[in-house]
Amino acid sequence: MSVPRIRPYRHGDEAGTYHVCCKTGDHGRDGEPFYHEDPDALGRVFVGPYLAFEPDLSLVLEDDEGVCGYALGTADSRRFYDRYEREWRPALCARFPEPQGDPSTWSRVQQVYHGYHHPDYFCPEPYDLYPAHLHIDLLERAQGKGFGRRMMDQVMTALREGGSPGAHLGVSILNTPAQGFYHRLGFTELTRVGTPTDGCIYLGKRL
């Protein structure tokens, strides 16, 4: 197996990065069994708009087997979400109808489709200190080798050089390995939302 290499995003990476998103889509674990009916469901929210709107802040990790990770960012979360709302979400809603019936019976894919129609644009406070946000996922074969730290450092350096004072990110309350990774990078908890079994922890770091 070749050593993974970090490179800038380029057109054509969508399929590989969406696959990584699916394979890490169960609170950091393999989500493919839950999204087999639509493996791109998560990627349309957590990857696609970043590649489209923030290509200069999008890094890809690749080895001889293909794309095995990515790190994505945006300098101004509110501006990003405003663009997502105007330019990205209408096509999602038109293509994927909102699920009906009892939400307790919905599949994971249907839950994501509901999110297309009812997006979460939450940004932790104080926003002025942490306006940027980041998103990273690596396949298991690329984890534990320092590539995640290097990719995050590169994106945060670009944000800092662009004048951003700080960045935040969200992590599933069930994804304890990722929480440890972010703490080691110097992120500290800002707030928690949701429930103890299905919630999100927001962490921030000054740049």
C-alpha positions, -999 to 999 in steps of 0.1 A, spaced: 0 0 0 14 34 -10 20 62 15 -10 87 13 -3 121 -1 -20 154 6 -30 175 -24 -54 203 -33 -89 193 -44 -94 190 -81 -124 185 -103 -133 149 -104 -127 142 -67 -164 143 -59 -170 105 -61 -140 96 -40 -147 122 -13 -184 113 -11 -174 77 -6 -152 87 23 -181 106 38 -203 76 36 -177 52 50 -172 75 80 -209 84 83 -219 64 113 -204 86 140 -170 81 125 -176 44 117 -186 28 84 -219 42 74 -223 23 42 -247 -4 57 -271 24 67 -269 44 34 -267 16 8 -299 29 -9 -282 63 -15 -245 63 -6 -241 100 -16 -268 113 8 -244 126 34 -218 138 9 -243 162 -7 -243 181 26 -209 176 42 -187 176 12 -202 188 -20 -209 224 -11 -174 229 3 -158 216 -29 -180 239 -49 -178 271 -28 -144 267 -10 -121 248 -34 -90 267 -21 -97 254 14 -104 218 3 -76 192 7 -77 156 -4 -57 126 9 -50 100 -17 -31 67 -20 -28 41 -47 -62 28 -38 -78 62 -43 -91 90 -22 -89 81 15 -96 114 32 -103 151 30 -102 183 51 -125 211 42 -131 246 55 -148 279 51 -136 313 65 -171 327 72 -197 302 83 -227 325 80 -218 336 45 -212 299 36 -246 289 49 -263 318 31 -248 307 -2 -257 271 6 -293 282 12 -295 301 -21 -274 281 -44 -272 245 -31 -303 235 -11 -330 243 -37 -317 216 -61 -315 191 -32 -351 198 -22 -363 195 -58 -346 162 -64 -353 146 -30 -388 150 -16 -392 155 21 -401 122 38 -436 117 52 -451 97 79 -438 88 114 -401 100 118 -394 71 141 -398 48 111 -375 67 88 -343 51 75 -310 70 79 -313 82 43 -348 95 49 -334 114 80 -308 130 58 -335 139 32 -354 156 60 -323 176 67 -322 188 31 -355 205 38 -348 216 74 -311 224 75 -291 232 106 -271 263 103 -261 265 140 -229 284 148 -215 285 183 -209 317 201 -189 339 204 -192 339 166 -168 368 161 -140 347 177 -148 315 157 -164 324 124 -146 297 103 -155 261 105 -137 228 95 -147 193 85 -124 163 82 -128 126 75 -103 98 69 -108 62 60 -95 37 86 -64 28 65 -53 64 66 -59 70 103 -33 72 131 -4 82 108 -4 120 113 -21 129 80 -52 143 98 -31 167 118 -12 178 88 -43 184 68 -60 203 96 -28 224 101 -27 233 64 -63 244 63 -60 264 96 -28 280 83 -47 291 52 -75 305 73 -51 323 96 -32 338 67 -66 350 53 -73 369 85 -96 345 103 -95 348 141 -107 313 149 -125 282 137 -151 258 151 -162 224 142 -189 199 153 -183 163 164 -208 136 173 -211 131 210 -206 93 203 -174 98 183 -150 98 212 -118 91 191 -125 122 170 -130 143 202 -96 132 214 -80 141 181 -95 176 181 -85 182 218 -49 172 209 -50 199 181 -59 225 207 -97 227 203 -117 233 234 -154 228 240 -178 257 233 -212 241 237 -233 210 232 -266 205 215 -290 176 212 -292 146 235 -265 125 253 -271 98 227 -276 118 196 -260 151 202 -232 173 188 -202 189 206 -190 221 192 -153 229 197 -133 260 189 -98 271 184 -83 306 181 -60 310 151 
